[in-house]
Amino acid sequence: MAYITFYRMPLPVRRMLARIVAPKYLVGAVTIVRDSEAPGAGRLLLLRQPHRGGWGLPAGLLKKREQPVAGAARELFEETGVRVHPDDMTAGSPNAIVHVVGVVDTVFFASVPASTTALVVDGAEVLEARWFPLDDLPRLSANTALVLGRYGLGPEAR
């Protein structure tokens, strides 16, 4: 009976009710950047930010109607000065990771040559950006360890 009543309502009313009842999520984009020149296990680009309890990945929330890969490229550039065209990024598999706090991260991979890629940070949102060997990572934020682990990287690798 409830479904019949719901579907008899005008479309705008149904949409409003659905928005009230449905769970809300923030959607972000994360980029895992590897050094294309590094031998062996390789190196990752990590950031030290004042609000994190460890080193993290370039990431941020998507703007309204922004495609996830474009948001990942934008955040990477804003936080590190590293410019990668969205067409040169590869979607992770799985591409989305749902965190328990109502955040969905879309994840992308990129590779750049560290020796010729200048890292530029603003000193406020990002305090430091550095390359770290995959087999000798610093203390990571909990979310970073979780995200890397989902892709078989870092201390939480499965």
C-alpha positions as CSV (number, residue, x, y, z in Angstrom):
1,M,0.0,0.0,0.0
2,A,2.9,2.4,0.8
3,Y,4.4,1.9,-2.7
4,I,1.1,2.5,-4.4
5,T,0.6,5.7,-2.4
6,F,4.2,6.8,-3.0
7,Y,4.0,6.3,-6.8
8,R,0.7,8.2,-7.0
9,M,2.4,11.3,-5.7
10,P,3.7,13.9,-8.1
11,L,7.3,13.4,-9.3
12,P,8.7,16.5,-7.4
13,V,7.2,15.2,-4.2
14,R,8.6,11.7,-4.7
15,R,12.1,13.2,-5.4
16,M,11.9,15.4,-2.3
17,L,10.9,12.4,-0.1
18,A,13.7,10.3,-1.6
19,R,16.3,13.0,-0.9
20,I,15.1,13.1,2.8
21,V,15.2,9.4,3.3
22,A,18.2,8.3,1.2
23,P,21.7,8.2,2.8
24,K,24.0,11.1,1.9
25,Y,27.6,10.7,0.8
26,L,30.5,13.0,0.0
27,V,32.3,12.0,-3.2
28,G,36.1,12.5,-3.5
29,A,38.8,11.7,-5.9
30,V,42.2,10.2,-4.9
31,T,45.3,9.8,-7.0
32,I,48.0,7.2,-6.4
33,V,51.0,8.6,-8.1
34,R,54.0,6.3,-8.9
35,D,57.5,7.3,-10.0
36,S,57.8,6.0,-13.5
37,E,61.6,5.9,-13.2
38,A,61.9,4.0,-9.9
39,P,63.4,0.5,-10.0
40,G,62.1,-2.5,-8.0
41,A,58.9,-2.0,-6.0
42,G,58.8,1.7,-7.0
43,R,58.0,4.9,-5.2
44,L,54.8,6.7,-4.3
45,L,54.1,10.4,-4.0
46,L,52.8,11.2,-0.5
47,L,51.7,14.4,1.2
48,R,52.0,15.7,4.8
49,Q,49.0,17.8,5.7
50,P,48.3,19.6,9.0
51,H,44.9,17.9,9.6
52,R,46.1,14.3,9.0
53,G,47.7,12.0,11.5
54,G,50.2,10.6,9.0
55,W,51.2,10.9,5.3
56,G,48.4,10.8,2.7
57,L,47.6,10.7,-0.9
58,P,46.6,13.7,-3.1
59,A,42.8,13.8,-2.8
60,G,39.8,16.1,-2.4
61,L,36.1,16.4,-2.9
62,L,34.6,16.7,-6.3
63,K,33.0,19.9,-7.4
64,K,29.4,19.8,-8.5
65,R,29.0,18.0,-11.8
66,E,32.8,17.3,-12.1
67,Q,33.8,14.0,-13.5
68,P,35.8,12.0,-11.0
69,V,39.0,11.6,-13.2
70,A,38.9,15.4,-13.8
71,G,38.6,16.0,-10.1
72,A,41.5,13.7,-9.4
73,A,43.7,15.5,-11.9
74,R,42.6,18.9,-10.5
75,E,43.3,17.9,-6.9
76,L,46.7,16.4,-7.8
77,F,47.7,19.7,-9.4
78,E,46.3,21.9,-6.7
79,E,48.1,20.0,-3.9
80,T,51.4,19.1,-5.5
81,G,51.9,21.1,-8.7
82,V,52.0,17.9,-10.7
83,R,50.0,18.1,-13.9
84,V,48.6,14.9,-15.4
85,H,46.0,14.9,-18.1
86,P,42.8,12.9,-17.1
87,D,43.3,10.8,-20.2
88,D,46.6,9.6,-18.8
89,M,45.1,8.4,-15.5
90,T,43.8,4.9,-15.0
91,A,40.8,4.1,-12.8
92,G,41.5,1.8,-9.9
93,S,39.7,-1.5,-9.7
94,P,37.5,-1.2,-7.7
95,N,37.2,2.4,-8.7
96,A,35.2,3.5,-5.6
97,I,35.9,2.8,-2.0
98,V,33.1,3.5,0.5
99,H,34.3,4.6,3.9
100,V,32.2,4.2,7.1
101,V,32.0,7.9,7.6
102,G,29.8,8.6,4.5
103,V,32.6,9.3,2.1
104,V,33.1,7.6,-1.3
105,D,36.6,7.9,-2.8
106,T,37.0,7.3,-6.5
107,V,40.6,6.2,-7.1
108,F,42.9,6.7,-10.0
109,F,46.5,5.8,-10.8
110,A,49.1,8.0,-12.5
111,S,52.8,7.8,-13.2
112,V,55.3,10.6,-13.6
113,P,59.1,10.8,-13.7
114,A,60.1,12.0,-10.3
115,S,63.5,13.3,-11.5
116,T,61.9,15.9,-13.8
117,T,58.6,16.6,-12.0
118,A,58.8,19.6,-9.7
119,L,56.7,19.3,-6.5
120,V,55.1,22.6,-5.4
121,V,53.1,22.8,-2.2
122,D,51.3,25.8,-0.7
123,G,52.6,25.4,2.9
124,A,49.0,25.7,4.3
125,E,46.8,22.8,3.0
126,V,49.9,20.7,2.2
127,L,53.0,21.1,4.2
128,E,55.3,18.7,2.3
129,A,55.2,16.4,-0.7
130,R,57.8,13.7,-1.1
131,W,58.5,10.4,-2.9
132,F,58.8,7.3,-0.7
133,P,60.0,3.8,-1.7
134,L,57.0,1.4,-1.5
135,D,59.0,-1.0,0.8
136,D,59.8,1.9,3.2
137,L,56.7,4.0,3.6
138,P,56.4,6.5,6.5
139,R,53.5,6.4,9.0
140,L,50.4,6.7,6.9
141,S,47.0,8.2,7.8
142,A,44.4,5.5,8.4
143,N,42.4,6.2,5.2
144,T,45.6,6.2,3.1
145,A,46.7,2.8,4.5
146,L,43.2,1.5,3.8
147,V,43.1,2.8,0.2
148,L,46.6,1.6,-0.6
149,G,45.8,-1.8,1.0
150,R,42.8,-2.3,-1.3
151,Y,45.3,-2.2,-4.3
152,G,47.9,-4.5,-2.7
153,L,50.2,-1.6,-1.6
154,G,51.6,-0.6,1.7
155,P,51.3,-2.1,5.2
156,E,47.6,-3.1,4.8
157,A,48.1,-4.9,1.5
158,R,46.0,-8.0,1.1
